[in-house]
Amino acid sequence: MNEEKEKTGEKSATFCADKVGFRYGLRGEWLLRGFSCSLPKGEIMAVLGPNGCGKTTLLKLLLGILKPVEGSIRRGGHLGYVPQVSASAFDHRVLDMVVMGRAASVGFFSIPEAEDYRRAENALARLGIRDLAERGYARLSGGQRQLVLIARALVSKPCGLVLDEPTSALDFKNQDLILSALRQLADEGLSVVMTTHAPHHALHVASRVLVMENGARHFCGPPEEIVTTEQLRRLYDLELKTLRFEHRGRFLNSVVPIFS
């Protein structure tokens, strides 16, 4: 019975990593070793860890760009990738930027059809930015650009999104804009994996938190069990305090760094 439940859980998971190990080259340092973790559909996993701990490598493994040296990764379907927001060399129309996400379906040298544009419009509407369709991408705010990149990933019909620091370099208002959009997508059944250097974002939106210390040490579980003062102090080698407070009838958690 337990084996049947486990197999059913794997089938419904966005991904399931089993004892994954990875290093660059035969003598390279292990960036991951014995890594096992899974993400059920409709959940958000935030990945925390210092620079150089292997977060980007993990994303590449989940996307299939890199192959595990040890172990295996099973995916429940196609995963859409959302890079960090950046400027575009050309001021493409937003609708055309989103249609680019259909490239794998229509082919790189094919002309998008009406159905492709319809799906792009639906993706923009899903994120509440249909009114930006005719705007130039380069003229958007950082938060709007990030939403456009998310829409571009959505038109590929993924079972989940993989985001590399989606709130990087955004102000507080745009951070809230992106986090709210990701939570809405998760509520609709889409899984989300996001790396972040902001533990309070993990506490705010994630249902699971993965902490990566180094190749052999990683911890995954509910935010309230993983994002603790002791864990964060060890992770970042910095004094931090986790706070719990009431706001408008809700109890919220946050993290405050104590800078020297």
KACORKA-V310589 format. One record per helix or strand of 3 or more residues. SS is the DSSP state (alpha for helix, beta for strand). FROM is the first residue (numbers start at 1). LEN is the number of residues. If there is no record, write none. Layout:
BEGIN
ss/from/len
SS/FROM/LEN
SS/FROM/LEN
END
This chain:
BEGIN
ss/from/len
alpha/2/11
beta/13/10
beta/32/9
beta/44/5
alpha/55/9
beta/70/6
beta/79/4
alpha/94/13
alpha/114/13
alpha/130/3
alpha/137/3
alpha/142/13
beta/160/5
alpha/172/16
beta/191/5
alpha/199/7
beta/208/7
beta/217/5
alpha/223/4
alpha/229/8
beta/240/8
beta/250/8
END
